[in-house]
């Protein structure tokens, strides 16, 4: 009942994420059942079924990432405070998030089961022929179909519980209770009035801590912990940026070589782009071709390079003698790079694939268009990536609320907040273009 109430009272973004999760779960179930049907129709060629099952892991992984984003955004921070006050601890909130994400996935899997599975001689009307989808022809074993369809709900529930346990911190710290501290009503009112009229002190510049007489080793280690953590994060960002760019370059080169081999006829499969279809090309072409492997490697490289490039953009804003707007924008971007860097890289990979297809069509070159199941998988991945990006931006926007309130209390003009927002948007757009444009221009599509 609590899950139903939270679903009905959810904001529009959470409802959109649930709808995307339902559609993605249905698409993943259709891909898995088509792989099972292919394995039943070709029992002597298990390689095609295994390769198709392996490539179903890609939409399954992005569905799990979308579920983790849903677990992070639902319940909302305000609702989490009320649930915590009602006695729900972190474990029960994680279980609630798991049920919230598993419900749309189970509904999507049930819809796929109703459409695809045919029992006995009572066949479902050929709705797949109208949609152009090669639905399974023979009767599928119900236990195997249920096992495959349960993969998406179980994985989504696990990812949502993990995302809820990592959940965002509350936007405002709770007020101290006067009963526990023993303060009277007059003292608590005086304290609240003094807290409301207090002027925030300016930030003290960082100075390297030194050991003084009487200081404990624990205090000195705590003073060293903050800059050491920042240095570790910067090193991790630099390593991720270098590794991601290297993987992206290797993936694009591998895809280009595979496309040239397919064009000259020396490759194992000339139409590797439509591997997921059952009626256009054999399923063994996926295992023999390196073209989809190059695409996947390049996409992983863009995802890994996203946080490092975003942190680099924030650091470049704070170089020299920055003003207040540049300083706030640069530090906020460097702080949110670990949140929104990888979703931005995944969004850049989707934009690069769209750009490559658009450039090929505009140039008038012939390319082997993907079959219906491959198009369905690509559409599912793109929708999940966009939904994850929207959820991450919602989290980042909530994290900027205390900064806006602080600027209002300090009496900062509105143009400072507008300048910070514009600078952040400009850096995000630049990073997005730097990742998507070269990859889209250099990506290779399977020749016709």
Protein Blocks (a to p, Z undefined) as FASTA:
>chain_A
ZZmmmmmmpcfklmmmmmmmmmmmmmmmmmmmmmmmmmmmmmmlmmlmmmmmmmmmmmmm
mmmmmmmmmmmmpccfklmmmmmmnopafklmmmmmmmmmmmmmmmmmmmmmmmmpcghj
bccddfklmnopacdfbdcdfklmmmmmmmmmmmmmmmmmmmmmmpccdfbdcdddfkln
opafklmmmmmmmmmmpccddddddddddddehiafklmmmmmmmmmmmmmmmmmmmmmm
mmmmmmmmmmmmmmmmmmmmmmnopambfblmlmmpmklpcfklmmmpcklmmmmmmmmm
mmmmmmmmmmmmmmmmmgcjadfklmmmmmmmmmmmmmmmmmmmmmmmmmmmmmmmmmmm
mnopacddddfklmmmmmmmmmmmmmmmmmmmmmmmmmmmmmmmmmmmnopafklmmmmm
mmmmmmmmmmmmmmmmmmmmmpccddZZ
